[in-house]
Amino acid sequence: MPNYIEKVEQLTLPVIVLRGSVAVPSITLSFEITDSASSAAAQAASETNSFVLLAVELPAEDENAFNIDRLYKVGTIAKIKQSVKTPEGNTRLIVEGYSRATVTAYHDFANYLVADAICKTVTMDDNGGMRGEAFIREANLALEKIVKFMPSLSADLVLAAKAIKNPGLLADFIAAHILVQLEDKLA
């Protein structure tokens, strides 16, 4: 029987709003920020510990009107690896997901949003034992079948997936690289 170690933290972090993309733990993501509140949040994070909460804004009929109620309640805590100003005045970020977090509340703070979030990380001492190995094997077999129907995907993706020995990380890797629909990635 595998041993689990759970770590739970209550955090308050600046919020960067994602539109049309989802960040997952342990995966690097590059995107451009076009709104001033998320730019201010990225700037504030860069001045402290560089950790932010990446929250997905759910689609709506009026895409231009921001509504805090459309922010998904599960986000990804991420570390800003690089921040660059573009010639258009936007900010391009490269971030690496750290862990999932459940948002308990969003608050206005100065000129950006902050979120109170509960971050829960679970680690296994042997990656789930035989059961974890079975999940990994089944996931890799399913991935090989899916890749045959998606010619735009590289065979290197399957090789990279086979190198992953942690079931949770493999699930996140597959979700980040295979799933297309926003709703599927959020689930």
C-alpha positions in Angstrom: 0.0 0.0 0.0 1.6 3.3 -1.0 2.2 6.1 1.5 0.7 9.5 0.8 2.0 12.8 2.0 -0.6 15.6 1.9 0.4 19.3 2.3 -2.3 22.0 2.6 -1.6 25.7 2.5 -3.8 28.8 2.7 -2.4 31.4 0.3 -3.3 34.9 -0.9 -1.8 35.5 -4.4 -2.1 38.0 -7.2 -4.5 36.8 -10.0 -3.7 36.6 -13.7 -6.7 35.9 -15.8 -6.4 33.4 -18.6 -8.8 33.5 -21.6 -9.0 30.4 -23.8 -6.2 28.5 -22.2 -5.6 26.4 -19.0 -2.5 26.1 -16.9 -1.7 22.7 -15.3 0.9 21.8 -12.6 4.4 21.0 -13.7 3.8 22.3 -17.3 5.4 25.4 -18.7 3.0 27.8 -20.4 3.7 30.9 -22.5 1.0 33.6 -23.0 0.4 37.3 -23.5 -1.4 39.5 -21.1 -3.5 42.2 -22.6 -5.5 43.5 -19.7 -4.1 46.0 -17.2 -5.2 44.2 -14.0 -3.4 41.0 -14.9 -0.3 43.1 -15.9 -0.3 44.8 -12.6 -0.7 41.4 -10.8 2.3 40.0 -12.8 4.3 43.1 -11.8 3.4 42.8 -8.1 4.3 39.1 -8.2 7.6 39.8 -9.8 8.5 42.2 -7.0 7.8 39.6 -4.3 8.1 35.8 -4.8 6.9 35.5 -8.4 4.0 33.2 -7.5 0.6 34.0 -9.0 -2.8 32.3 -9.3 -3.7 31.6 -12.9 -7.5 31.7 -13.1 -9.5 30.9 -16.2 -12.3 33.2 -17.2 -15.2 31.2 -18.5 -16.6 32.3 -21.9 -19.6 34.6 -22.1 -21.7 36.3 -24.7 -20.0 39.6 -24.2 -16.3 38.8 -24.2 -15.2 42.4 -23.5 -17.1 42.8 -20.2 -15.1 41.3 -17.3 -17.1 39.7 -14.5 -15.5 38.3 -11.4 -18.2 35.6 -11.2 -17.0 34.1 -14.5 -13.6 33.2 -12.9 -13.3 29.4 -12.5 -13.0 28.4 -8.8 -10.0 26.1 -9.4 -6.8 27.6 -10.6 -3.2 26.9 -10.9 -0.5 28.4 -8.7 2.4 29.2 -11.0 5.8 30.7 -10.8 6.7 33.4 -13.3 9.9 32.3 -15.0 10.2 35.2 -17.5 8.3 38.5 -18.1 8.9 40.6 -21.2 7.1 43.8 -22.4 6.0 43.6 -26.1 6.3 46.5 -28.5 2.5 46.8 -28.3 2.7 47.4 -24.5 1.4 44.0 -23.5 3.3 41.6 -21.2 4.5 38.2 -22.4 4.9 35.7 -19.6 6.5 32.3 -19.3 5.2 30.5 -16.2 5.5 27.0 -14.7 2.6 25.5 -13.0 3.2 24.5 -9.4 0.0 23.1 -8.1 -3.8 23.3 -8.2 -5.6 25.5 -5.8 -9.3 26.0 -4.9 -10.2 29.6 -4.6 -12.3 30.6 -1.6 -12.6 34.3 -2.5 -11.5 36.9 -5.0 -10.7 40.5 -3.8 -9.8 43.8 -5.4 -6.4 44.9 -4.2 -5.0 48.2 -5.5 -5.3 47.9 -9.3 -5.4 44.1 -9.6 -7.2 41.0 -8.2 -5.9 38.7 -5.4 -7.3 35.4 -4.5 -7.5 33.5 -1.2 -6.8 30.0 -2.2 -6.3 26.6 -0.6 -3.3 24.7 -2.2 -3.3 21.0 -1.6 -0.4 18.9 -2.9 -0.3 15.1 -2.6 2.9 13.1 -3.1 3.3 9.3 -3.1 6.5 7.7 -1.9 6.5 5.1 -4.7 4.3 6.7 -7.4 1.3 4.5 -6.5 3.0 1.1 -6.5 1.6 -1.5 -8.8 -1.7 0.3 -9.2 0.1 3.5 -10.2 2.2 1.5 -12.7 -1.0 0.0 -14.2 -2.6 3.5 -14.6 0.5 4.7 -16.3 0.6 1.8 -18.7 -3.1 2.2 -19.6 -2.7 5.9 -20.1 0.3 5.4 -22.4 -1.6 2.8 -24.4 -4.6 5.1 -24.8 -2.2 8.0 -25.8 -0.7 5.9 -28.5 -4.1 5.2 -29.9 -5.2 8.8 -29.8 -2.0 10.0 -31.5 -2.7 7.8 -34.5 -5.9 9.9 -35.1 -4.1 13.3 -34.6 -1.4 13.6 -37.3 -0.5 17.1 -36.0 1.0 15.6 -32.8 4.6 14.6 -32.8 5.8 11.1 -32.0 8.1 12.8 -29.5 5.0 13.5 -27.4 4.5 9.7 -26.8 8.2 9.3 -26.0 8.0 12.1 -23.5 4.9 10.7 -21.9 6.5 7.3 -21.6 9.4 8.9 -19.6 7.0 10.1 -16.9 6.7 7.8 -14.0 4.4 9.8 -11.8 0.6 9.1 -12.5 -0.5 12.6 -11.6 2.1 14.3 -13.6 1.3 12.0 -16.6 -2.4 12.9 -16.4 -1.5 16.7 -16.3 0.9 16.2 -19.2 -1.7 14.5 -21.4 -4.4 17.0 -20.5 -2.1 19.9 -21.4 -1.0 18.4 -24.7 -3.9 16.4 -26.0 -7.2 17.9 -24.9 -8.5 20.6 -27.2 -11.7 21.9 -25.7 -11.5 24.4 -22.8 -14.2 22.6 -20.8 -12.3 19.3 -21.1 -9.1 20.9 -19.8 -10.9 22.5 -16.9 -12.5 19.2 -16.0 
